Structure formats: structure tokens, C-alpha cells
Amino acid sequence: MADTNLTAQSATTAVSAVKGEHTTDGEGVTGVSAAGTGVHGSSQSSFGVLGESKTGRGVVARSDTDYGLRAASRTSAGIRGSSVEGRGVEGWATKSEGVVGISTTGTGVWGQTEDAGTGVLGTSKSGSGVHGISTSGPGLLGESTTGRGVSARSENDYGLRAASTKSAGIRGSSVEGRGVEGWATASEGVVGISATGTGVWGQTDGAGTGVLGTSKSGIGVHGKGGR
């Protein structure tokens, strides 16, 4: 073992091997190294380093050009945050992302709730609440066993706005239900508008009806032309 300036031992659980105490507002223990680790804590089965505070932060880590805090684990989470009444993990940034999740082959960010809460919630005052980007897969994918895969709502604008340069803006498909269904209380259920093409196109590959219009008391299909 390399020579050390100070060596202390204790065989009693309640007695620390080394204790540093400051009676006012200074540092209890200071570790300084020119090029190595300032303070190194290791344990076989418990915490390597434990920081506690009644009203302040338990542990504070800072760096000018590198990670403020770097934690790694081979089989468990690199960092785990838990709180009874506050957020488990919270990220704050002035000019960059508050939280970033990156994975080589797994999921970048995973959100889960055990009750009726939201798995992942994104909010913004003037930008997008959630923005999904993919090179070849879906930018945003929603799945549900018994509920809606994706639900979109707005008070004054489109509930859902989808656009494509060369394909359909919205494509709906179903094995046993309707491909696309529109419901409205006081306006049209479905409206098709085109600048130079066909407003509404109906087609069936079998013996069904291309376009079917029904009404309980009005006209089933009403067509109006400009000439």
C-alpha cells in the first residue's frame, strides 16, 4: 500500500474512522488533488459516498467544461432519483436541453406511470410540446390496447394537423372498422378540398359502394357544381 499522510480505522458502526467538523459555515472536509481525484469513497456493499442535508442539497457537483456529475453502473441505472412529493429527476438548462436521453440500441427516453397519470408529458408556452423526428421510422408512435393510440385536441385550431409533400396528409386503416371517420356536432363530419384535383374520392376494389351517403331526414348525397 502506498504511504499516506493519515490513516484511521474504526470497528464500530456508529463511530467514523475520520470525522471533519466545522462549527460555523466552512467546509467540514476538503479534498484537493492536482490531477487525480479530490475525494474517493469506496464500499463493498453500501454507499461509496453519502451526502445529507436537512434544508440544503445533499450533494452538489460542478464543472466548468465537463459533466457536473458523472455516474455509471454496469447492470443498474447510472443515476436514480426518487422523491416522495417532488420530482424524481429534474433537469434545468439555460440555452440547451433540460433532459436528453440517448441509447445505442434501446429507448432514448422512457416514461411510465403506475396509475392514471401521463407516461410522458411535454409542454411549451409557444413551441411544440413534444417533437418527434426519425430518418426512416415514425416520428411519433402512439399505441394502446383498449384506448386511442393518439389523441389530439385544440380549443381554436386543428385538433390534428398532418402534412406530406408526396403522400397522403393523413392515412387511416383498419381491419374491421372504418379507415377514416369524422364526427361533428354542428358542422360537417368530413370535408375534402382540393385546389385543382378532386375534393372527395371514393373507391372500392370489391363489390361495395365507392361513395355512400345516408340521411335520416335530409338528402343522402348533395352535389353542387359551378356550371
MODELLER restraints for C-alpha pairs under 7 A, 6 or more apart:
rsr = mdl.restraints
at = mdl.atoms
rsr.add(forms.Gaussian(group=physical.xy_distance, feature=features.Distance(at['CA:8:A'], at['CA:17:A']), mean=5.30, stdev=0.5))
rsr.add(forms.Gaussian(group=physical.xy_distance, feature=features.Distance(at['CA:8:A'], at['CA:18:A']), mean=6.23, stdev=0.5))
rsr.add(forms.Gaussian(group=physical.xy_distance, feature=features.Distance(at['CA:9:A'], at['CA:17:A']), mean=4.74, stdev=0.5))
rsr.add(forms.Gaussian(group=physical.xy_distance, feature=features.Distance(at['CA:10:A'], at['CA:16:A']), mean=6.38, stdev=0.5))
rsr.add(forms.Gaussian(group=physical.xy_distance, feature=features.Distance(at['CA:10:A'], at['CA:17:A']), mean=4.77, stdev=0.5))
rsr.add(forms.Gaussian(group=physical.xy_distance, feature=features.Distance(at['CA:20:A'], at['CA:28:A']), mean=4.78, stdev=0.5))
rsr.add(forms.Gaussian(group=physical.xy_distance, feature=features.Distance(at['CA:20:A'], at['CA:29:A']), mean=5.26, stdev=0.5))
rsr.add(forms.Gaussian(group=physical.xy_distance, feature=features.Distance(at['CA:21:A'], at['CA:28:A']), mean=4.47, stdev=0.5))
rsr.add(forms.Gaussian(group=physical.xy_distance, feature=features.Distance(at['CA:22:A'], at['CA:28:A']), mean=4.85, stdev=0.5))
rsr.add(forms.Gaussian(group=physical.xy_distance, feature=features.Distance(at['CA:31:A'], at['CA:38:A']), mean=4.58, stdev=0.5))
rsr.add(forms.Gaussian(group=physical.xy_distance, feature=features.Distance(at['CA:31:A'], at['CA:39:A']), mean=5.14, stdev=0.5))
rsr.add(forms.Gaussian(group=physical.xy_distance, feature=features.Distance(at['CA:32:A'], at['CA:38:A']), mean=4.47, stdev=0.5))
rsr.add(forms.Gaussian(group=physical.xy_distance, feature=features.Distance(at['CA:41:A'], at['CA:48:A']), mean=4.65, stdev=0.5))
rsr.add(forms.Gaussian(group=physical.xy_distance, feature=features.Distance(at['CA:41:A'], at['CA:49:A']), mean=5.25, stdev=0.5))
rsr.add(forms.Gaussian(group=physical.xy_distance, feature=features.Distance(at['CA:42:A'], at['CA:48:A']), mean=4.18, stdev=0.5))
rsr.add(forms.Gaussian(group=physical.xy_distance, feature=features.Distance(at['CA:51:A'], at['CA:58:A']), mean=4.75, stdev=0.5))
rsr.add(forms.Gaussian(group=physical.xy_distance, feature=features.Distance(at['CA:51:A'], at['CA:59:A']), mean=5.32, stdev=0.5))
rsr.add(forms.Gaussian(group=physical.xy_distance, feature=features.Distance(at['CA:52:A'], at['CA:58:A']), mean=4.36, stdev=0.5))
rsr.add(forms.Gaussian(group=physical.xy_distance, feature=features.Distance(at['CA:61:A'], at['CA:68:A']), mean=5.16, stdev=0.5))
rsr.add(forms.Gaussian(group=physical.xy_distance, feature=features.Distance(at['CA:61:A'], at['CA:69:A']), mean=5.63, stdev=0.5))
rsr.add(forms.Gaussian(group=physical.xy_distance, feature=features.Distance(at['CA:62:A'], at['CA:68:A']), mean=4.35, stdev=0.5))
rsr.add(forms.Gaussian(group=physical.xy_distance, feature=features.Distance(at['CA:71:A'], at['CA:78:A']), mean=5.32, stdev=0.5))
rsr.add(forms.Gaussian(group=physical.xy_distance, feature=features.Distance(at['CA:71:A'], at['CA:79:A']), mean=6.07, stdev=0.5))
rsr.add(forms.Gaussian(group=physical.xy_distance, feature=features.Distance(at['CA:72:A'], at['CA:78:A']), mean=4.34, stdev=0.5))
rsr.add(forms.Gaussian(group=physical.xy_distance, feature=features.Distance(at['CA:81:A'], at['CA:88:A']), mean=4.72, stdev=0.5))
rsr.add(forms.Gaussian(group=physical.xy_distance, feature=features.Distance(at['CA:81:A'], at['CA:89:A']), mean=5.27, stdev=0.5))
rsr.add(forms.Gaussian(group=physical.xy_distance, feature=features.Distance(at['CA:82:A'], at['CA:88:A']), mean=4.27, stdev=0.5))
rsr.add(forms.Gaussian(group=physical.xy_distance, feature=features.Distance(at['CA:91:A'], at['CA:98:A']), mean=4.69, stdev=0.5))
rsr.add(forms.Gaussian(group=physical.xy_distance, feature=features.Distance(at['CA:91:A'], at['CA:99:A']), mean=5.34, stdev=0.5))
rsr.add(forms.Gaussian(group=physical.xy_distance, feature=features.Distance(at['CA:92:A'], at['CA:98:A']), mean=4.68, stdev=0.5))
rsr.add(forms.Gaussian(group=physical.xy_distance, feature=features.Distance(at['CA:101:A'], at['CA:108:A']), mean=4.58, stdev=0.5))
rsr.add(forms.Gaussian(group=physical.xy_distance, feature=features.Distance(at['CA:101:A'], at['CA:109:A']), mean=5.08, stdev=0.5))
rsr.add(forms.Gaussian(group=physical.xy_distance, feature=features.Distance(at['CA:102:A'], at['CA:108:A']), mean=4.46, stdev=0.5))
rsr.add(forms.Gaussian(group=physical.xy_distance, feature=features.Distance(at['CA:111:A'], at['CA:119:A']), mean=4.60, stdev=0.5))
rsr.add(forms.Gaussian(group=physical.xy_distance, feature=features.Distance(at['CA:111:A'], at['CA:120:A']), mean=5.00, stdev=0.5))
rsr.add(forms.Gaussian(group=physical.xy_distance, feature=features.Distance(at['CA:112:A'], at['CA:119:A']), mean=4.29, stdev=0.5))
rsr.add(forms.Gaussian(group=physical.xy_distance, feature=features.Distance(at['CA:113:A'], at['CA:119:A']), mean=5.20, stdev=0.5))
rsr.add(forms.Gaussian(group=physical.xy_distance, feature=features.Distance(at['CA:122:A'], at['CA:129:A']), mean=4.52, stdev=0.5))
rsr.add(forms.Gaussian(group=physical.xy_distance, feature=features.Distance(at['CA:122:A'], at['CA:130:A']), mean=5.15, stdev=0.5))
rsr.add(forms.Gaussian(group=physical.xy_distance, feature=features.Distance(at['CA:123:A'], at['CA:129:A']), mean=4.16, stdev=0.5))
rsr.add(forms.Gaussian(group=physical.xy_distance, feature=features.Distance(at['CA:132:A'], at['CA:139:A']), mean=4.67, stdev=0.5))
rsr.add(forms.Gaussian(group=physical.xy_distance, feature=features.Distance(at['CA:132:A'], at['CA:140:A']), mean=5.29, stdev=0.5))
rsr.add(forms.Gaussian(group=physical.xy_distance, feature=features.Distance(at['CA:133:A'], at['CA:139:A']), mean=4.45, stdev=0.5))
rsr.add(forms.Gaussian(group=physical.xy_distance, feature=features.Distance(at['CA:142:A'], at['CA:149:A']), mean=4.67, stdev=0.5))
rsr.add(forms.Gaussian(group=physical.xy_distance, feature=features.Distance(at['CA:142:A'], at['CA:150:A']), mean=5.26, stdev=0.5))
rsr.add(forms.Gaussian(group=physical.xy_distance, feature=features.Distance(at['CA:143:A'], at['CA:149:A']), mean=4.32, stdev=0.5))
rsr.add(forms.Gaussian(group=physical.xy_distance, feature=features.Distance(at['CA:152:A'], at['CA:159:A']), mean=5.18, stdev=0.5))
rsr.add(forms.Gaussian(group=physical.xy_distance, feature=features.Distance(at['CA:152:A'], at['CA:160:A']), mean=5.65, stdev=0.5))
rsr.add(forms.Gaussian(group=physical.xy_distance, feature=features.Distance(at['CA:153:A'], at['CA:159:A']), mean=4.33, stdev=0.5))
rsr.add(forms.Gaussian(group=physical.xy_distance, feature=features.Distance(at['CA:162:A'], at['CA:169:A']), mean=5.31, stdev=0.5))
rsr.add(forms.Gaussian(group=physical.xy_distance, feature=features.Distance(at['CA:162:A'], at['CA:170:A']), mean=6.10, stdev=0.5))
rsr.add(forms.Gaussian(group=physical.xy_distance, feature=features.Distance(at['CA:163:A'], at['CA:169:A']), mean=4.36, stdev=0.5))
rsr.add(forms.Gaussian(group=physical.xy_distance, feature=features.Distance(at['CA:172:A'], at['CA:179:A']), mean=4.63, stdev=0.5))
rsr.add(forms.Gaussian(group=physical.xy_distance, feature=features.Distance(at['CA:172:A'], at['CA:180:A']), mean=5.21, stdev=0.5))
rsr.add(forms.Gaussian(group=physical.xy_distance, feature=features.Distance(at['CA:173:A'], at['CA:179:A']), mean=4.19, stdev=0.5))
rsr.add(forms.Gaussian(group=physical.xy_distance, feature=features.Distance(at['CA:182:A'], at['CA:189:A']), mean=4.66, stdev=0.5))
rsr.add(forms.Gaussian(group=physical.xy_distance, feature=features.Distance(at['CA:182:A'], at['CA:190:A']), mean=5.28, stdev=0.5))
rsr.add(forms.Gaussian(group=physical.xy_distance, feature=features.Distance(at['CA:183:A'], at['CA:189:A']), mean=4.63, stdev=0.5))
rsr.add(forms.Gaussian(group=physical.xy_distance, feature=features.Distance(at['CA:192:A'], at['CA:199:A']), mean=4.61, stdev=0.5))
rsr.add(forms.Gaussian(group=physical.xy_distance, feature=features.Distance(at['CA:192:A'], at['CA:200:A']), mean=5.15, stdev=0.5))
rsr.add(forms.Gaussian(group=physical.xy_distance, feature=features.Distance(at['CA:193:A'], at['CA:199:A']), mean=4.45, stdev=0.5))
rsr.add(forms.Gaussian(group=physical.xy_distance, feature=features.Distance(at['CA:202:A'], at['CA:210:A']), mean=4.63, stdev=0.5))
rsr.add(forms.Gaussian(group=physical.xy_distance, feature=features.Distance(at['CA:202:A'], at['CA:211:A']), mean=5.05, stdev=0.5))
rsr.add(forms.Gaussian(group=physical.xy_distance, feature=features.Distance(at['CA:203:A'], at['CA:210:A']), mean=4.26, stdev=0.5))
rsr.add(forms.Gaussian(group=physical.xy_distance, feature=features.Distance(at['CA:204:A'], at['CA:210:A']), mean=5.16, stdev=0.5))
rsr.add(forms.Gaussian(group=physical.xy_distance, feature=features.Distance(at['CA:213:A'], at['CA:220:A']), mean=4.46, stdev=0.5))
rsr.add(forms.Gaussian(group=physical.xy_distance, feature=features.Distance(at['CA:213:A'], at['CA:221:A']), mean=5.03, stdev=0.5))
rsr.add(forms.Gaussian(group=physical.xy_distance, feature=features.Distance(at['CA:214:A'], at['CA:220:A']), mean=4.09, stdev=0.5))
